[in-house]
Amino acid sequence: MMMKLLSQGTDKSNVFAVVSLLGRGVHADAIERLKIPLYTFNLKSPLGILHFLFVAPYLAMRFKADITQGWMYHGNLAAVYLNFFAKRNSKLAWNIRVSLEHYNRYGPFKKMSVILGAVLSNLPDVIINNSKMSIEEHTRKGYVNGSVKYIPNGFDLNKFTPSKRSREIVRKELGLLPGQFVFGFFGHYGSKKGFNFLFEATSLLISMGHDVQLLLAGRGVDEGNRGLVDYVSKSNLEKHVLLLGEVDRIEEYYPALDGYVQPSLTEGFSNSIGEACCCAVPCVATDVGDAKLILENIGSVVPAGSGDALMMAMLHLLQTERVQREAMGRRAREKFRAKFELGKVVKMYQKVYRETT
């Protein structure tokens, strides 16, 4: 969402600069193409931390920012430090974009950043959160609720759109047959993404005689991930799973799907569900984060951590007539046009920033 905000909000009334705390990151080139100043640090090393502590005050005084906006826990804490050296009357904003459903599984550093955030949560003038569920969870953890603003993720419906041409091209490139039912899940590899439950559900469908294919994409979701490849093999899914890795033009792959499945154990406001909905692809998701809110009346939501529950929802979608699935997809796209269209969400940010300053 940060990149969307930077690309949509650059005009004479909005001048940005970005401070990256963990190196250049995946968006560095895109930020520089927008001609937005980018300053990088490496807080993974003691020297990098010292470098930030000494240089950040100079940057803050140079920026003379009206608002210092943190992004995620570590960014929020760094924003407190930067804002201390900013011009008089500079405002502090935080942005929280995750749920706390699996807080007990967090590592010590992440837990400490959550706790410290709660202690300091009276400092920001506004705390933006993209998930209503996450707002409730953070309030229970001690975060001050009075300055919280809910702003959902925004989606470019011109970029993510149904396309028969993309569907035909991608399915042909991947060797997918016209009659095969293709489920997809696009997200980076991780233990909280629920790949094992998705494989379990897919295996059950295949054992029932259904010809389904699983299209997976994202960072670490490729043949080089031996753990993932071995899991696919142990599940006897080699002929049913395609591992694409990171895909540059992911918007061309959603239309190739007949159904989108998110098996995650934790989420805030899922970008991939939103992108699938914008492409008019019917969705199945686990009941984490704001999934119920997002998919109300347009998709299926099942308990997290259950391959059987996922399978039943996938089976229902598979057995639904194509005309009905297409109608579901159209309703999903129209809901996102009405509630989560990118231009509207950018205006929500701009409104909050105006009110804050």
C-alpha positions as CSV (number, residue, x, y, z in Angstrom):
1,M,0.0,0.0,0.0
2,M,2.9,2.4,0.7
3,M,4.0,2.2,-3.0
4,K,0.5,2.8,-4.2
5,L,0.2,5.8,-1.9
6,L,3.6,7.2,-3.1
7,S,2.7,6.7,-6.8
8,Q,-0.8,8.1,-6.5
9,G,-0.1,10.9,-4.1
10,T,2.8,12.7,-5.7
11,D,1.6,16.2,-6.6
12,K,2.5,19.8,-5.6
13,S,0.6,19.4,-2.3
14,N,2.3,16.1,-1.3
15,V,6.1,15.9,-1.3
16,F,7.6,12.6,0.1
17,A,10.9,11.3,1.3
18,V,11.4,7.7,2.3
19,V,13.7,6.3,5.0
20,S,14.3,2.5,4.6
21,L,15.6,0.8,7.8
22,L,16.6,-2.6,6.3
23,G,18.5,-1.7,3.1
24,R,17.1,-0.9,-0.3
25,G,14.4,-3.5,-0.3
26,V,12.2,-4.6,-3.2
27,H,10.6,-1.2,-3.8
28,A,13.8,0.9,-3.9
29,D,14.0,1.1,-7.7
30,A,10.3,2.0,-8.0
31,I,10.7,4.7,-5.4
32,E,13.6,6.3,-7.2
33,R,11.8,6.1,-10.6
34,L,9.1,8.3,-8.9
35,K,12.0,10.8,-8.1
36,I,11.3,10.4,-4.4
37,P,14.4,10.8,-2.2
38,L,15.3,7.5,-0.6
39,Y,17.7,7.1,2.4
40,T,18.7,3.6,3.4
41,F,20.0,2.2,6.6
42,N,20.8,-1.4,7.8
43,L,19.4,-1.8,11.3
44,K,20.4,-5.5,11.3
45,S,23.9,-4.6,12.4
46,P,25.1,-2.7,15.4
47,L,27.1,-0.3,13.2
48,G,23.9,0.2,11.1
49,I,22.0,1.2,14.2
50,L,24.7,3.7,15.2
51,H,24.7,5.1,11.7
52,F,20.9,5.6,11.9
53,L,21.1,7.2,15.3
54,F,23.7,9.7,14.2
55,V,22.3,10.5,10.7
56,A,18.6,10.4,11.3
57,P,18.5,13.7,13.3
58,Y,20.2,15.5,10.4
59,L,17.6,14.0,7.9
60,A,14.7,15.0,10.1
61,M,16.0,18.6,10.4
62,R,16.6,18.6,6.6
63,F,13.2,17.3,5.7
64,K,11.2,19.8,7.8
65,A,8.3,17.3,7.4
66,D,4.8,18.2,8.3
67,I,4.1,14.5,9.1
68,T,6.6,11.8,10.0
69,Q,4.8,8.5,8.9
70,G,6.0,5.2,10.3
71,W,5.2,2.0,8.5
72,M,5.0,-1.3,10.5
73,Y,6.3,-1.7,14.1
74,H,10.0,-1.0,13.5
75,G,9.2,1.9,11.2
76,N,6.8,3.3,13.8
77,L,9.4,3.3,16.5
78,A,12.0,4.9,14.1
79,A,9.4,7.5,13.3
80,V,9.2,8.5,17.0
81,Y,13.0,9.1,16.9
82,L,12.9,11.0,13.6
83,N,10.0,13.2,14.7
84,F,11.8,14.2,17.9
85,F,14.2,16.1,15.7
86,A,11.7,17.4,13.1
87,K,10.4,20.9,12.9
88,R,8.2,22.4,15.6
89,N,4.6,21.2,15.2
90,S,5.5,18.3,13.0
91,K,3.0,15.5,13.5
92,L,3.6,11.8,14.1
93,A,1.7,9.1,12.3
94,W,1.9,5.3,12.7
95,N,0.7,2.6,10.3
96,I,-0.1,-0.9,11.6
97,R,-0.7,-3.6,8.9
98,V,-0.8,-6.9,10.7
99,S,-3.0,-8.9,13.0
100,L,-1.9,-10.3,16.4
101,E,-3.6,-13.7,16.0
102,H,-0.3,-15.5,16.4
103,Y,1.4,-13.1,18.8
104,N,2.6,-16.0,21.0
105,R,4.6,-17.4,18.1
106,Y,6.5,-14.1,17.5
107,G,10.2,-13.9,18.1
108,P,11.5,-11.9,21.0
109,F,12.4,-8.8,18.9
110,K,9.0,-8.6,17.3
111,K,7.2,-9.1,20.6
112,M,9.3,-6.4,22.1
113,S,8.5,-4.0,19.3
114,V,4.8,-4.7,19.8
115,I,5.0,-4.1,23.5
116,L,7.1,-0.9,23.1
117,G,4.6,0.3,20.5
118,A,1.8,-0.1,23.1
119,V,3.8,1.8,25.7
120,L,4.5,4.7,23.2
121,S,1.1,4.6,21.5
122,N,0.0,7.8,23.2
123,L,2.7,9.7,21.2
124,P,1.4,9.5,17.6
125,D,-1.2,12.0,16.5
126,V,-2.8,9.3,14.4
127,I,-2.5,5.5,14.1
128,I,-3.7,4.2,10.8
129,N,-4.6,0.5,10.6
130,N,-5.8,-1.4,7.5
131,S,-7.8,-4.0,9.5
132,K,-10.7,-3.7,11.9
133,M,-9.8,-7.0,13.5
134,S,-6.2,-5.7,14.0
135,I,-7.5,-2.5,15.7
136,E,-9.4,-4.6,18.2
137,E,-6.4,-6.9,18.8
138,H,-4.0,-4.0,19.3
139,T,-6.4,-2.2,21.7
140,R,-6.5,-5.3,23.8
141,K,-2.7,-5.2,23.9
142,G,-2.7,-1.7,25.3
143,Y,-2.5,0.5,22.2
144,V,-4.3,3.8,22.7
145,N,-7.5,3.7,20.7
146,G,-8.5,7.3,20.6
147,S,-6.3,8.3,17.6
148,V,-6.9,5.2,15.5
149,K,-8.2,5.6,11.9
150,Y,-9.2,2.6,9.8
151,I,-8.1,2.9,6.2
152,P,-8.3,-0.4,4.1
153,N,-6.0,-1.4,1.4
154,G,-6.7,0.2,-2.0
155,F,-6.7,-1.6,-5.4
156,D,-6.2,-0.5,-9.0
157,L,-9.2,-1.9,-10.8
158,N,-7.6,-0.9,-14.2
159,K,-4.6,-3.0,-13.5
160,F,-6.4,-5.9,-11.8
161,T,-9.2,-6.6,-14.2
162,P,-10.8,-9.7,-15.8
163,S,-9.1,-10.6,-19.1
164,K,-10.0,-13.5,-21.4
165,R,-6.8,-12.8,-23.4
166,S,-4.6,-13.1,-20.3
167,R,-6.5,-16.2,-19.2
168,E,-5.9,-17.9,-22.6
169,I,-2.3,-16.8,-22.9
170,V,-1.2,-17.8,-19.3
171,R,-3.1,-21.2,-19.4
172,K,-1.5,-22.0,-22.7
173,E,2.0,-21.0,-21.5
174,L,1.6,-23.2,-18.4
175,G,0.1,-26.2,-20.3
176,L,-3.2,-26.0,-18.5
177,L,-6.1,-27.6,-20.3
178,P,-9.3,-25.7,-21.0
179,G,-11.4,-28.1,-18.9
180,Q,-9.1,-28.2,-15.9
181,F,-10.2,-26.4,-12.7
182,V,-7.4,-24.2,-11.5
183,F,-7.1,-22.9,-8.0
184,G,-4.4,-20.4,-7.1
185,F,-2.6,-18.9,-4.1
186,F,-0.2,-16.0,-4.5
187,G,2.0,-15.1,-1.5
188,H,5.5,-15.4,-0.2
189,Y,6.5,-18.7,1.4
190,G,6.3,-18.9,5.2
191,S,5.0,-21.1,8.0
192,K,2.0,-18.8,8.6
193,K,0.8,-19.0,5.0
194,G,-0.8,-22.4,5.5
195,F,0.6,-24.2,2.4
196,N,0.3,-27.5,4.2
197,F,-3.4,-27.1,4.7
198,L,-3.8,-26.1,1.0
199,F,-1.9,-29.2,-0.1
200,E,-4.0,-31.4,2.2
201,A,-7.2,-29.9,0.8
202,T,-6.0,-30.4,-2.8
203,S,-5.0,-34.0,-2.1
204,L,-8.5,-34.7,-0.8
205,L,-10.1,-33.3,-3.9
206,I,-7.9,-35.3,-6.2
207,S,-8.6,-38.5,-4.2
208,M,-12.3,-37.8,-4.9
209,G,-11.6,-37.9,-8.6
210,H,-11.5,-34.1,-9.4
211,D,-9.0,-32.9,-11.9
212,V,-7.7,-29.8,-10.2
213,Q,-4.5,-27.8,-10.7
214,L,-2.8,-25.6,-8.1
215,L,-1.0,-22.5,-9.3
216,L,1.3,-21.0,-6.7
217,A,3.4,-17.8,-7.0
218,G,5.4,-15.6,-4.6
219,R,8.8,-15.1,-3.1
220,G,10.3,-18.5,-2.2
221,V,7.5,-20.4,-3.9
222,D,9.7,-22.1,-6.5
223,E,11.7,-25.2,-7.4
224,G,14.6,-23.8,-5.4
225,N,12.7,-24.2,-2.1
226,R,13.6,-27.8,-1.3
227,G,11.3,-28.0,1.7
228,L,8.3,-26.9,-0.4
229,V,9.2,-29.2,-3.3
230,D,9.6,-32.2,-0.9
231,Y,6.2,-31.4,0.7
232,V,4.6,-31.4,-2.8
233,S,6.3,-34.7,-3.5
234,K,5.2,-36.3,-0.2
235,S,1.6,-35.1,-0.9
236,N,1.8,-36.8,-4.4
237,L,0.9,-33.5,-6.0
238,E,3.8,-33.2,-8.5
239,K,1.4,-33.4,-11.5
240,H,-1.0,-31.0,-9.9
241,V,1.1,-28.1,-8.5
242,L,2.9,-25.4,-10.5
243,L,5.5,-23.3,-8.6
244,L,6.1,-20.0,-10.4
245,G,8.2,-18.1,-7.9
246,E,8.0,-14.3,-8.0
247,V,6.1,-13.1,-11.0
248,D,6.5,-9.6,-12.4
249,R,3.0,-9.1,-13.9
250,I,1.0,-11.0,-11.4
251,E,-2.2,-9.3,-12.6
252,E,-2.0,-11.4,-15.8
253,Y,-2.2,-14.6,-13.8
254,Y,-5.3,-14.0,-11.7
255,P,-7.6,-14.3,-14.7
256,A,-6.2,-17.8,-15.4
257,L,-7.7,-19.0,-12.2
258,D,-11.2,-20.5,-11.6
259,G,-10.9,-20.0,-7.9
260,Y,-8.5,-18.3,-5.5
261,V,-7.7,-19.9,-2.1
262,Q,-6.0,-18.2,0.8
263,P,-5.1,-20.8,3.5
264,S,-3.2,-18.3,5.8
265,L,-3.0,-18.7,9.6
266,T,-2.7,-14.9,10.1
267,E,-3.4,-11.9,7.9
268,G,-4.5,-8.3,8.3
269,F,-6.2,-7.0,5.1
270,S,-5.1,-9.4,2.4
271,N,-3.8,-7.8,-0.8
272,S,-4.0,-11.0,-2.8
273,I,-7.7,-11.6,-1.9
274,G,-8.4,-8.1,-3.0
275,E,-6.5,-8.5,-6.3
276,A,-8.3,-11.7,-7.0
277,C,-11.7,-10.1,-6.3
278,C,-10.8,-7.2,-8.7
279,C,-10.1,-9.8,-11.4
280,A,-13.5,-11.3,-10.7
281,V,-12.1,-14.6,-9.4
282,P,-14.3,-16.2,-6.7
283,C,-12.4,-16.6,-3.4
284,V,-12.1,-19.0,-0.5
285,A,-10.2,-17.8,2.6
286,T,-9.5,-18.7,6.2
287,D,-11.2,-16.8,8.9
288,V,-8.2,-14.5,9.8
289,G,-7.8,-10.8,9.8
290,D,-10.6,-9.0,7.9
291,A,-11.5,-12.0,5.6
292,K,-15.1,-12.1,6.8
293,L,-15.5,-8.3,6.2
294,I,-13.8,-8.5,2.8
295,L,-15.7,-11.6,1.5
296,E,-19.1,-11.0,3.1
297,N,-21.7,-11.9,0.4
298,I,-19.0,-12.5,-2.3
299,G,-16.9,-15.5,-1.1
300,S,-16.4,-18.3,1.4
301,V,-14.7,-18.1,4.7
302,V,-13.6,-21.2,6.7
303,P,-11.8,-21.9,10.0
304,A,-8.0,-21.5,9.8
305,G,-5.8,-24.5,10.2
306,S,-8.1,-27.1,8.7
307,G,-7.5,-28.9,5.4
308,D,-10.9,-30.5,5.6
309,A,-12.7,-27.1,5.9
310,L,-10.7,-25.7,3.0
311,M,-11.5,-28.8,0.9
312,M,-15.2,-28.4,1.5
313,A,-15.2,-24.8,0.4
314,M,-13.1,-25.6,-2.6
315,L,-15.4,-28.5,-3.5
316,H,-18.4,-26.2,-3.3
317,L,-16.8,-23.7,-5.6
318,L,-15.7,-26.5,-8.0
319,Q,-19.2,-27.9,-8.2
320,T,-20.8,-24.4,-8.7
321,E,-21.9,-23.8,-12.3
322,R,-19.6,-21.6,-14.3
323,V,-22.3,-19.0,-14.9
324,Q,-22.8,-18.7,-11.1
325,R,-19.1,-18.5,-10.5
326,E,-18.8,-15.7,-13.0
327,A,-21.7,-13.9,-11.3
328,M,-19.9,-14.2,-7.9
329,G,-16.8,-12.8,-9.5
330,R,-18.6,-9.8,-10.9
331,R,-20.2,-9.1,-7.5
332,A,-16.8,-9.2,-5.9
333,R,-15.3,-6.8,-8.4
334,E,-18.2,-4.3,-7.9
335,K,-17.8,-4.5,-4.1
336,F,-14.2,-3.6,-4.5
337,R,-15.0,-0.8,-6.9
338,A,-17.4,0.7,-4.3
339,K,-15.4,0.2,-1.2
340,F,-11.7,-0.4,-1.9
341,E,-10.9,1.4,-5.1
342,L,-7.4,2.8,-5.0
343,G,-8.3,6.5,-5.7
344,K,-10.9,6.5,-2.9
345,V,-8.4,5.0,-0.4
346,V,-5.7,7.5,-1.4
347,K,-8.2,10.3,-0.7
348,M,-8.9,8.7,2.7
349,Y,-5.1,9.0,3.5
350,Q,-5.0,12.6,2.2
351,K,-8.0,13.5,4.4
352,V,-6.4,12.0,7.5
353,Y,-3.2,13.8,6.8
354,R,-5.0,17.2,6.3
355,E,-6.9,16.7,9.5
356,T,-3.8,15.7,11.4
357,T,-1.8,18.8,10.3
